[in-house]
Amino acid sequence: MIAKNPEERQHYEDRLKAERDEWARTAQAKLEGIEEGQRNERARTVKMLRDIVGELTPSDEKLADLSLDELAAIETELQRRLRDRTG
């Protein structure tokens, strides 16, 4: 039996809501951490390609502000330049 009276039932529901809220916060933090890790890895790749190609831009500060999609586009462009240069 979940609750014997309305007060116990309310206490149970409040506790359940708090547990679900905490789970949601934890899940969101994990997702944000994964995305941040992906952005950092992509930025490192862009920096490496930028150095190989001899580009000065985008700067490290600008890279930190870019989205994962923007970093992917820059990475693709730098890879193309590298292939064109070596091909």
Backbone torsions as a table, in degrees:
resi	resn	phi	psi	omega
1	MET	NA	130.6	-176.3
2	ILE	-72.2	-48.5	-177.4
3	ALA	-149.6	143.3	-179.9
4	LYS	-91.1	-22.7	-179.9
5	ASN	-145.4	169.1	-176.9
6	PRO	-59.3	-35.4	179.7
7	GLU	-66.0	-43.9	178.2
8	GLU	-65.1	-39.4	178.2
9	ARG	-61.7	-44.7	179.2
10	GLN	-63.4	-42.1	178.1
11	HIS	-60.5	-44.8	178.1
12	TYR	-59.9	-47.5	-178.6
13	GLU	-65.4	-38.6	177.6
14	ASP	-63.9	-43.6	179.5
15	ARG	-65.2	-42.0	178.6
16	LEU	-62.5	-42.7	178.1
17	LYS	-62.8	-43.0	179.4
18	ALA	-62.3	-40.9	178.3
19	GLU	-64.4	-42.5	179.1
20	ARG	-66.9	-40.0	177.6
21	ASP	-62.1	-42.8	179.3
22	GLU	-64.8	-41.1	177.6
23	TRP	-60.7	-43.5	-179.8
24	ALA	-64.0	-41.9	178.2
25	ARG	-62.8	-42.3	179.5
26	THR	-64.9	-44.2	179.3
27	ALA	-62.3	-42.3	179.1
28	GLN	-64.3	-41.6	179.1
29	ALA	-63.1	-39.3	177.8
30	LYS	-63.4	-44.8	179.0
31	LEU	-61.5	-42.9	178.8
32	GLU	-64.3	-38.1	177.8
33	GLY	-65.2	-40.8	177.8
34	ILE	-63.4	-45.6	179.9
35	GLU	-62.9	-42.2	179.0
36	GLU	-62.2	-41.5	177.3
37	GLY	-62.6	-41.0	178.2
38	GLN	-65.0	-41.7	178.5
39	ARG	-64.5	-42.0	179.2
40	ASN	-62.6	-42.8	179.4
41	GLU	-64.7	-43.3	179.1
42	ARG	-64.2	-40.1	178.8
43	ALA	-63.8	-39.5	177.0
44	ARG	-62.4	-41.1	178.6
45	THR	-64.0	-43.4	178.7
46	VAL	-62.2	-43.1	178.8
47	LYS	-60.2	-44.1	-179.8
48	MET	-62.7	-48.1	179.4
49	LEU	-63.7	-39.9	178.9
50	ARG	-59.3	-42.8	180.0
51	ASP	-67.8	-40.1	-180.0
52	ILE	-65.3	-43.8	-178.3
53	VAL	-73.8	-22.9	-179.5
54	GLY	90.0	22.2	178.8
55	GLU	-84.1	149.5	176.0
56	LEU	-102.9	-16.3	-177.8
57	THR	-120.1	154.9	-4.0
58	PRO	-74.6	153.7	-179.7
59	SER	-69.7	162.9	178.4
60	ASP	-58.6	-38.1	-180.0
61	GLU	-64.4	-41.6	179.9
62	LYS	-67.8	-39.0	179.3
63	LEU	-58.4	-37.8	-177.9
64	ALA	-64.2	-24.0	-177.4
65	ASP	-94.0	-5.9	-174.7
66	LEU	-85.1	152.2	176.9
67	SER	-77.7	168.5	178.0
68	LEU	-60.5	-41.0	178.6
69	ASP	-65.0	-41.1	178.8
70	GLU	-65.1	-41.0	177.7
71	LEU	-63.9	-39.7	179.0
72	ALA	-62.7	-40.4	179.3
73	ALA	-64.7	-42.3	178.4
74	ILE	-65.4	-41.8	178.5
75	GLU	-59.8	-45.1	179.3
76	THR	-60.9	-43.7	179.6
77	GLU	-64.6	-42.9	179.0
78	LEU	-66.0	-37.7	176.4
79	GLN	-63.3	-40.5	178.1
80	ARG	-61.9	-45.5	179.1
81	ARG	-61.2	-39.9	179.6
82	LEU	-65.8	-43.3	177.6
83	ARG	-62.6	-43.1	179.8
84	ASP	-62.8	-37.0	-177.8
85	ARG	-72.8	-36.3	-176.1
86	THR	-95.8	-15.3	-174.4
87	GLY	-88.2	NA	NA
